[in-house]
Structure formats: C-alpha cells, structure tokens
Amino acid sequence: MPSNLSRRKFLGTVSLSGGAFGIVHDVAGENGKSPVNANLPGHVNVGTVALMNLSAKTPKDMVQQVLRIMEEMTPYQPDIICLPEIFAYTHITGYRYDIKEVAEKTPGAIVTPFMNFAASHNCYVICPTYTLHEGNIYISAVVIDRKGKIAGEYHKLRPAESELELGIKPGKFPPPVFQTDFGKIGIQICFDIKYEEGWNYLKDNGAQIIFWPSAYAAGQEISSRAWRHQVYIVTSTQKDTSKICDITGEAIAQTGRWQGNWVCAPINLEKAFVLSWPAVSKFPAMQKKYGPKIRIQSYTEEEWTIIESLDAGLKIGDVLKAFDLKPMHEVLKALDIAHAQNRK
C-alpha cells in the first residue's frame, strides 16, 4: 500500500501528538449497562454469570439459584448468556457425587431447565456440565438456541491433571464453531487457556466471540487472549470476576463487589483490528467519507487501531474494502506464508 508518509515520520507524529487519533475507552455503567448504541449494526447483548459467594445444598438448588440470577438479567434482553464451568456441582455443601453417576446424556437434569429458560426468553444459553457420550465422560458446554433446542456441544480439550484422574476424557480436536443468528462463536473451558490450538482454530475459522466458562478468572491471561486473537472473550467463573472483554483486551463490563453475580452489556461485532502502520495514511480520507458513521481508535504504543461501524447500514468489511485494508490477523497470516517461502 503506497503512502507519502514514511513510518519514521508517522512515529514522530505520534510521539508529538500523543497518538494519531484519540483513544476512546467505553466504560460499563451500573449493572453492566454500556454506552454502546443499541442500534449498532453488529449489536449483541451478552450476559455472563459468576458464582462468587454462592452456595447450595444440592445441584438442583444451585440450578435454581442460577436461574434466578438469569431472570435478573432479562430486562437487558440478552441475546446469549454464558454459565460457569460445571456450575451445578460447584460450592455444594454436604453433597458428594460420583461423576459417573451425574454425567448426563443431553438433555438431562442439569441442561433441561436452561432449555426452558432459553425458549421462554428467546436467548441462547451456554450450559456447562458433565456429559456422557459412548461411555466417555466430558466436561462440556452445551449450546442451547433461542427456541430451547440443543445446537451442539463443546468438549473441553485440555482437562487438568486432577480431572483426568477422575476419568474425564479430553475432547477431540478441532473444536466446533457455532453459527448463531448474530455471528459465529466458539468455546474454550478453563485449562484450555494454557494451550494455543483451540484458540487459534476458532479465530481462523471465523469465531467473533469466544466464551470461556471456568473455575477461575484468569485476569491478564484473558486480556492477552482477546487482543492476540482479536476476538471478544466472555468469561463465566466459579470464583472472582466474570467479564466481557473487548477485542483490545479491555473489560467492557465485569462482576465485582457491587454487582457480584452477573453482568449484561452490548457489544458491536462490526469492528476491525488493523495495524496502524501504514493504514494511518488512509484515516483522514476515511473520516471524510464516513464521518460519524465510523469510530477510529488508535493505540499509540501498540500501533494498532480499531475501526468500528456506528451505522446500521454500514458493514465494517465494506469500509475496509473501500480503502484496501485488511484486518491484522489476515496481514500476519499472509506474512507467515511469505516468511516460509523465503526460507526455502
């Protein structure tokens, strides 16, 4: 892409001005309500649950508690809600179980109430539990569609050592990519975060949101995954915070002291993550053409830029095509091929 602005001059301009364009940070408001415009073209209301400070005497009791939490979320009209890893068997007091006895052929005792919830509230639900297939037990995330039907399952690829000792089987690669009515999603579970293959596959195959039910919160690990793969990540945890993470790694909304067990916030899938150089030379013309229909957020030190459509009639892919720009992951994949060819 030819440009009259050299990279050296670009860096000088950035250092003097504090950035080619201002950095904008959207901060979630009370109850996870975000200032993102609900009329955005790729608008999706995403909800997540945390089990912090919850306890129950039986799995059935925990299921009922989680359903009540999800009911609190319904004024926000969630398109999809994610629940924590094996939540029904977490923080259970005075109850012992054998996974061979509770693993269910879906739909079973744990999944069925959430199928009813999904149908009643016209939303997708990701319901993690133990599942049984051909004699094998998996830690699974069951995807339920808006009609309350099972759309598929993801089986945890990388169980922890203690889970293997209990008889949990690792899921088979590759992980499924689920097509929803708002876009493609993927799932990873807990210890999957320590390995690359699942995350890479989901990104390469079009997942725009990756849901991560987990026993723990992961903190910076999640933020790193989001910007490295340029995807939204939604965590749902047994302890500490659950959060909705932007493609930049920043939290859009998260649970905490004052909002302990759920958040629901809108995200915009009509975003592109591009390398600031040499795209920066095209930003003035882009702003002139689209004006307030787009938002350009440049990150000075990282030298990446987020281009976002703010108009329901404007697809971000059309914006990139009009200015001959490609998302960062496509640029890097092409470079990877070029590197391999030049090593021959």
N, C-alpha and C positions, 0 to 999 in steps of 0.2 A: 504494500500500500504506500504509494508515494506521498511525501509530505514536505512542505517547505520549512517545517520546524524540526530541527535536529533534536535528538534525545538529550544531548548535553544542555541545549537551551531550554528544553522542557523542564529538566531537573532544576535549572537555575530559576526559572519562573516559579516553580513550585516552592522552592526554598524561600523566595522573597515574599510570596503572597500567602503562604500557609496552605496552598492547595489550589489546583486549577479550578476546582469548583467546591462549594461549601459542603461539608459533611453534615448529613441530616440523620439524627437518631430519633426514631419513633419510640416513645416510652409508653408502656401499657398503663392504663388508668386503673381505677378501682374495679375489683373483680375481674381483672384481666381485660377490661374493655380498651381496645386500641383506637387511636385516632385515624387508622386507615379507613378510607372511604368505602362504605359497603357497596357502592356501585362500581367498584373497580372491575375490570374485565375478567380477572382471574381470581376473584374474591372467593375465599373458602373460610368458613367458620370452623376452627379447630379447637376441640376440647380435650383436656387431659386430667387424670385423677392421680392423687398422691395418697398413700396410706399412713402418712405421718400421724402418730398419736392415736391411731385407731386400734381397737382390739375387739375380739369376738370370741364367743364360746364354741361356735361350730362354723364350718364353712358356709352353711346355709345362712347363719346370722351375718357373716361378712358380706355375702352376696346382697342381702337386703340393705346393709349399710351403704354399699357402693351404689346400689340402685337409687337410694335416697339422695346421695351426692349428685348423681347424674340428673335427677329431677331438678335440683337446684340450678343446674346449668341450662335447662331448657328455655328460659326467657331469651337466651342469646342465640337460639335456633342453630345449634351446632350441626354442621354437615357430617362430622365424624368425631367420635370420642375414643380415646385410647385408654385402656386399663393396665395396671401394673402386672408384672410377671407373676404367674401363679398366685394372684391376689387372694383367692378364696381360701388358700391354705397358709396364709401369712398372718402373723400376730394372733394366732388362735391359742387361747389359754385352756389348759386342761384337756386337750384333744390330741390324740395320737392317731396316725393313719399310716397305711402301707400304700405306696404309690401304685402297686399292682392292683389294689382294690378300688382306688379312686380314679385312675386313668379312664377316661370315657371315650366310647365310640361316639363321635359327634353326630348329632347334638345329644348331650346328656344333661345331667342335673345342673352343672355349672353354666353351660352355654345357653340352654333354653330360655331362662328368664331374660337374657340380653337380646335374644332374637325377638322376644315380645316387645322389649323396650324399643328396639330399632324400628320395628313396624309401627309402633304407636307414635313415635316421634320423627319418623321419616329421616333417619340419620344412619350412617354407617357406624358400626361398633367393632373395635378390635379387642377381642376377649381372650386373654392368655390363660391356659390351663394345661393340665396333663392330658394327653390324648393317647389312644391306643390304636395301632394300625398293624394288622397281620402279626400280632403278638409282640410288637415293639412299642415301647413307651417313649414318648417325646415330650419335651417342653415346647408347647405350641402356642401360636397366636392365631385364633380363629377369626376370620374376617366375615362380618355379617353385613349384608347390604341393607338399603333403605326399606326394603319390603320384608325384612326379617328372615331372609334366606341366607344360607351359608355360601359365601362366594369363594371360599378356599381356606387353606391353612398354610402357615409358615412354621417349619420345624427348626428349632434352634440348632444352628450349625456347630457351635462350639460350646458344649456343656462344660461346666467347671469339673475339676477332678472329683469333688465330692458328689456331684450329680452322676458322673459315670459310675461311681462305686455303688450308687443306689439302683443302677440298672437303666438309667436314661440313655437312649441312643442318640448319636449326633444325626442331625438332618442331612439330607443329600443335597449336594451342590448341583446346579445353581439354585438360588432362592427364587421363589416366584415373584413376578412383578404384577400387581393387581391393577386392572383398569377400572377406575371409578367414573362416575359421571362428571367429575371435575378435573380429572387427570390421573396420571399413573403414580402409584405409591408402592413402597417397599417396606419391609420389616426386618429389623435385627433385634436380638434379645440379649441383654446383659453382657455376658462374657464375649459375645461376638465382637464387641468393640475393640478387643485386643488384636483382631486379625483383619487383614485387608480384603480378602477375596469377596466377601459378601457385599461390602460397601461399594467396591469397585464395580462389581457386576450390576448392582442396582442402578448406579449412576449411568453406566454405559448403556443400559437398556431402558433409559428414559424416566426413571423414578424422579419425581419432583419433590416428594415428601417421603422421608424415611422415619417410621415410627420405631421407638426403642423402649419397649417395656423392660423393666429392670428391677433388680433387688437394690441397687444403689444409684446415686445421682450422676456420678462421673465428672461433673464440673467442667474443667478445661478440656477434658477428652472430647466431650460433646461439641463444645465450641470449635475445637480443632477439626473434627469430622465435618462439621457444617461447611466451613469455608474451604476445606481441602476438596470436598466433593461438590460444592456449590449447590447444596440442597437444604431445604428446611428439614430440621430434625425436631420431632416431638417426643419428649421423654415422659414416661409414666412409671413412677418409682414406689418401692415399698417403704423407703425412708428418705428423709431430707426433701429436696425440692424436685418437683416435676416442672418442665418448662417447654415453651415453644421457642425454638431457636431459628433466627433468620439465616439466610444463606451466607451472611458475613460472619456468623458465629455469635452475634449479639442476641441477647434474650429479648424477645418481643413481649412475653409475659411469663411469669413463673409463680409457683406457690411460695408461701412464706409464712411468717408469724401471724399476719393478719388475714391471710387467705390461704388456709392450711391445706385444703384437700382437693381443690380444683381451680383451674382457670380455663377460660374460653376466649379466644381472640381471633380476629380475622387476619388472614394472610393473603398476599397477592402473588399468584403464580406467574403473572405476566412481568417477569423480571429477567434481566440478563446480566451475567457476571463477566465483565470483559477486562482484559489487560489495558491499563490506562495509556500505555505507550504501544503503538502510535495512534490509538483511537482518539486521543485528546485533540488532535488536529481537526477532527470532524465534529466535535461537540458544538462549536458556535453555529455551524450550519444546521445541525440537528435541532438546536434550541430555536433557531429562527423558523424552521419548518413546522415544528410541533408545538412550540410554546408551552403552555401549562398542561398539555396533554401528556407530557413525559416529565419524569424527575431524574436528574443525573446526580449521583452521589459519588464523589471521588475520595479515595482514601490515600492520603499523601504518602506515608511511609511504605505502605504495602504496594502502592502503584497498581491498585485495581479499582474498577469503577462499576457501580451498579446502575443500570439504565432500566427504568420502570415505567410501564404504561399506566397512566392515570385516567384513561378514557376507555369507556366500554366498547367503543368501535375501533380501537387501535390495538392490534396484536404486536407484542414486542418482537416477534420474528419478522414481521413486516418492516419494523423500524430498522433492525439490523441489516436486512436485505437491501433496504433503500440506501444504506450507507456502506455497503460491502464490509460489514463487520461480522465477526464470529465469536461465539462465547468462548471463554478461556479454555474450557476443557477440550473443545474441538481444535483450538490452536495448538494445545500441548500434545494432543494425540497425533496431529499431523507432524509436529516436530519430532515426536518419538519415532515415527516411521522414517523421517529424513535422517535422524541420527543413526538408525540401524542400517540404512542403505549406505551411508557414508563410512561405516565401519568396515564394509566389505573390501 
